[in-house]
Amino acid sequence: MLQVLQKLNPFRTLPNPREVWAWGMYDLANQSFQLLINTLLFSIYMQKVVYVDAAGLPAPDAGKRAWGLLVTVSMLLVVIASPILGALADQRAWKRRMLLGTGLICLTLTGAMAFVGPGMYVFAVALYLPAAFCCGIGENFLGSFLPEISSPKTMGRVSAIGWTMSYIGAILLLGVCGASIYGLGLHEPSQWRWLFLFAALWFLIGIIPTAMYLKEKPRSQAIAQEGTILRSTFRRLNQSIREARQHRQFFRFLGVFFIYSLGTQTVIYFAGSIGDGLGFQIGQLVLMALIMAATAGVGAVGAGKYQDLVGHRRTVMFFLVAWVIGTLGLAMMQRFSANAMWFWPLAGIIGFALGGIGTSSRALVGVFTPKEKSAEFFGLWGMVYKGAILGPLAFSLVSTLLSPSTGLFMLSGMFVLGFFLMLRVDDRVHSQTDYA
């Protein structure tokens, strides 16, 4: 039995298992914001509790518009700041302090969301915007450690460990939510405030191992003497732009990544709305999220097991096929008013695709990234990913002006286009040697 458990241990053959575990714990910790705040609870809380009309009654339409605007603005701020802060972190060796600093700010503001009540629009915006910004920036800095704690041969595996730990966190969080809703009778959004405090506490406990064991490689003397912070930061960005041809496969992949991220971002932010449109209650929405989290974990594990063997491009393309099947199935279901039970296996397929595409994309970025520019390159990756907020915006417009099924057909088209464009990405050429 002990031998079986040792074989199942994903850290057993890594030279730095404790550091990789500490890195993955941040992925697990920030799920409390990604899942409970962004995807599941706070979005509904904003629509059904915070926004009220002149008579003090809930105004869900106004809340929905405000939520969409908040998400868009927060992601645009991340888009603007990501490459600048990434170059700064590389230049000053601040990746670790920025990772932990943004995490602490995010969790503090998350806990304060428990004090947001009906009509407190300004307070809600003042808390959510910087919290979402810090969470998005923190993801970039977390990813920038990947080239330091892995090698090209283990990039996919290490990335998958972090992604899998994030979905383990999601499953545990959903278990708490489900127990609260069914065990304590917290069916109304106005009863969810204490869950925001719980999300903050979860984040805090989860990043303690990161603070203790995740170390940053010291900066070189040459980088340390580049001059003032502002000047040296923009000098590094300008140098990377001039050297774009040397990293052409990386930038080519970023273009493809943007295309299919238009679809993944839409599903992340509209999964609950799609379920709500089918008449699901909060308990069913939690079950939907649980199914997606569990199958996403399977996708991440599968990517970690096979990506380094079969190739990064092939792995990404495999999960893009799964995305096409899942979104096309949802579109057909909407168009022909199929039985709602079909939603559950489709949610499983989409969850599997979500977990797999996330870890395989991050690993491919790691393969193309020079170690001395890891924060900068992952900042560019984060910029492109957050810039894909245009996907949810386009989906909402098409779905409301035409039909929900048309919006879903559009999503499927994004993944089809991404699949064929991936054929032009050569993952055998790393940015460190791609000078031809």
Secondary structure, 3 states (H helix, E strand, C coil): CHHHHHHHCCCCCCCCHHHHHHHHHHHHHCHHHHHHHHHHCHHHHHHHHHCECCCCCECHHHHHHHHHHHHHHHHHHHHHHHHHHHHHHHHHCCHHHHHHHHHHHHHHHHHHHHHCCCCCHHHHHHHHHHHHHHHHHHHHHHHHCHHHHCCCCCHHHHHHHHHHHHHHHHHHHHHHHHHHHHHCCCCCHHHCHHHHHHHHHHHHHHHHHHHHHCCCCCCCHHHHCCCCHHHHHHHHHHHHHHCHHHHHHHHHHHHHHHHHHHHHHHHHHHHHHHHHHCCCCHHHHHHHHHHHHHHHHHHHHHHHHHHHHHCHHHHHHHHHHHHHHHHHHHHHHHHCCCCHHHHHHHHHHHHHHHHHHHHHHHHHHHHHCCHHHHHHHHHHHHHHHHHCCHHHHHHHHHHHHCCHHHHHHHHHHHHHHHHHHHHHCCCCCCCCCCCC
